[in-house]
Amino acid sequence: MKTKPFCYAALWAAFLLAGPAVAEVYRAEGVASLESGRVVARQQAIEDAVRQMAMTHAGTLQATSRLDNGELTESSMTGPLTLPGTPRVLQESQRDGLLFVTVEVDTAEPVSVAEPAAASAASQACARPATPAGRFLTRRLVSTYFEVPQPQDAGDLGNLATWLPTELSRRLNALRDVRALDAGNVSLFPGGKVQEPWQASDAVRDIGRREEVQFVLAGRVLDTAVTRKEPRLGAFGGASGSEAGVYYNGPLAGLFGASARVVPVERRFAVEYWLYDALTGGVLATATAETTAHGAVHDSSLRVFDLSRFQQNDYGRSVATLLDGIAGKLANTMHCLPFAARVVRVDGDRVYLGAGTLDGLASADRLIVYKQQPRTEIRRGDGVVLGLPERVIGDIELLQVQPRLAVALLRNARGTVETGDWVRFPVRR
């Protein structure tokens, strides 16, 4: 079936309906053109069926649609679906160049959405796209500069703006299915001064292309201030002049060698962070994390910042625990989103991907190729970037997979695949 020339437009919609009072079985038939091959058509038909159920019953859906001379000709799911139950394909058939797929959802078998303790568990709990059985798919992230608006409160923390993203990268790399790059010296904002997070969309896409990553992390440190101090009494020279505090040197201060000082005993650490989609530049998640430490919370003798020494006091241990929690939440969020890899070279019908066995790919894998439409960036009325419309080009089959490179054969092409296009696994139910 041939398609006539068309213009692309993005119609973003969100359907938010109340959940069902009792368990039900939903069923719908989706349809898609076979023009780009069965792999692509199957995914589009499943999405079509699930979209119908989400609109008719309970669910949350975001979608893009394509217009052909003013008429709706194709649409595809582009956002997370929270329809209760586990979708399964009951039947497939094809006729007249179309693929028909019957999909069923039984809400008596809910999909767990509880946040797991490990990133691998999170991947199994929330992944909608296909992940081959027994395999993992690595998400790539680059961690960038964190602004410190109140540097006077963080004088004992060294270059906090750069060591914080470094520490988050190190913790993320300790997780099996994440590869994080440290770009702590790179800011998404001019001069390192944070504006609104969504205003960094162009910079996010740029660094995503340069570093071949799917996600970008940035943020700012909101608070490192001491919130409480208490007096301490030292006797016979027991107090060290290098310790943080305000010393009393008035009358009788030296009686029996005693000295009094006021020392910090409580201190906060608060950080705001943003996870970006490097493909679109959109903000995927924003969060604020904070902790308050009690006890030894300041060390003015720390002339050169030493992270290992920092973590030996109460404040350092509290901050370290907080960063572990942030890394876990970031990993969970990334694993709930589809794995994507970038096309780095095209030679005839050979397509080269910037991902390989280290990312979980294997020979004979089938993936769908998408082309973004950067000139049709979709924003909300307040300017927040929602994403970029996509067009399906065809599907590929991996012929050879190296640690960081995969060579694939292009099949069922409906357009020209170019460097910078993206591939994703098709949905399999």
Secondary structure, DSSP 8 states (H G I E B T S, - for coil): ------------EEEE----SS--EEEEEEEEESTT-HHHHHHHHHHHHHHHHHHHSS-EEEEEEEEETTEEEEEEE-S----SSEEEEEEEEEETTEEEEEEEEETTS----S--SSHHHHHHHH--S---TT----EEEEEEEEE-S-GGGGGGG-SHHHHHHHHHHHHHHTSTTEEEEEETT--SSGGG----GGGGHHHHHHHHHHHT-SEEEEEEEEE--EEEEEEEEE-TT-S-TTSSSEEE-STTTTGGG-EEEEEEEEEEEEEEEEEEETTT--EEEEEEEEEEEESS---TT-SS--HHHHTTSHHHHHHHHHHHHHHHHHHHHHHTS--EEEEEEEETTEEEES--GGGT--TT-EEEEEEE-GGG-EE-TTS-EEE--EEEEEEEEEEEE-SS-EEEEEES-SS---TT-EEE-----
